[in-house]
Amino acid sequence: MSITLNHTIVPAVDNEAAAHFFASVMGLDYRGADRHFAPVQVNDSLTLDFMSVENPVGHHLAFDVDPSSFDGILARLNSAGVPYGNDPSEPDNGQIDHPLCPRGLYFTDDAGNLFEVMSPR
C-alpha cells in the first residue's frame, strides 16, 4: 500500500467560518461541522479538518491545481476582495508570478493559515 495523506487538522479561530471560507475560495463543498471538526473534502483521499483552538498558529498548506481551477480560485478571491500574492512574506501584493511555477498565489485566513495554490500554466 502506498502512503497517502488522509486528513490534517487545520487550526482556526472559528472552525465553521474557516471551513466555509476555504471551501468557497477553492470551489469545494462544505457540508457543516462534524462534532468539533469542520471537515472539507479536498479530493477523494484528503480532508482538511478545521478545528477551533485558542490562539491558533497557522500552517502552510500548498495545492497543485489545473489551470481552469486556478482561474476559478483567482476569480473567487477577487470577487470576495481577499488579498493574495506571489510571495509567502507578501501574500497581499496582488501578483501571481510564482517563483516555482508559471502561475501561483498565496492567501491567508484569520488564523494565519497560509494557503498556496500552484498551476502549471
N, C-alpha and C positions, 0 to 999 in steps of 0.2 A: 504494500500500500504506500502510495506517495504521501508526503506531508502537505496538508493544506490548512490554511487558517480558517477556523470555523466561525469564531466571533472574537471581538475585542471589546473591552469596556472603554467607553469614552466619557471622561468626566464632564459634568455640566452643572451650571448654576440651576437650571430648571430642565430636567430631562425631557419632558414632553415638548417644550418650546425648542430646545436644541435639536431634537429628532425631527420635528416639523421643519425647522429652518434648513437643516442639512438635506432632508428629502426633497424639499421644494426647490432648492438650488440645483441639486443633482438630477432632478426629474424622476425621483423614485417615489414609491408609495409609502406612506406612514399610516399604520392601522391602529395606533394607540398603544398605551402602556400595558405592560405585562408584569404585574406585581411592582417591583421597584425599578425595573428596567423599561426603557422606551426603545424597542428594537426597530432598526431599519434594515430591511433585507437589501443588500447591495447587489448580490448576484446569487447564483444557485448554491454557492457554498459559503458565503460570507455575510454575517450580520454584524452591524455595529450596534452595541447595546449602550445607549446613553443612560447615565446614572447620575442623579443629583448628589452632589457632595459638597461639604463645606469647604470653602477656599480651594476650588478646583485648580489644578495645574494642567495646562493644555498639553496635548500631544500633537505630533506631526503625523498626518495620515496622507499618503500620496496615492493617486489613482491614475492609471493609464486609461484613456478613453479614445474612441474613434473620433474622426473629425466632425461628424454630424453631432455627436453627443457634446463635444467641446463647444460647438456653435450654440447649442441649446443652453448649456450651462452659462456661457458668456452672456447670452441674451437675458436669461433669468436674473443674473447678477445685476446687469444694467437696469433691467425693469424694476427690480426691488431697491435699487440705489445702494447695493452692497459694494463697498470698496474692494478692489483686487489689485494685484500687481505681479510683476515678474521676479521679484526678489523676496526671499523669506524675511529679510530685515526691513523691507519696504512693501508689505502686502497691500498697500493702498496707492501705489504710484500709477495705476491705470494702464500699465503696459502688459503685453502678453508675449514678448520675445524672450522666451525662457532659455537659460544657458544650456540645458540638457536635451532640448527637443525643439522642433520648429515653432510650436505654439504651446504655451503653458502659463499657468497663473496660480497664485496663492490667494486665499481669503481666510478670514478668521471668524470665530463666533465669540459670544460674550464670555466664554470660559477660557479663551485664549488658545483654543484648538486651532492649529494651522493646517488647513486643507490645501493640498497641492493637486492640480489637475494638469495632465500632460497629454498632448496629442502629437502623432507623427507628422501631421501636416495641417 
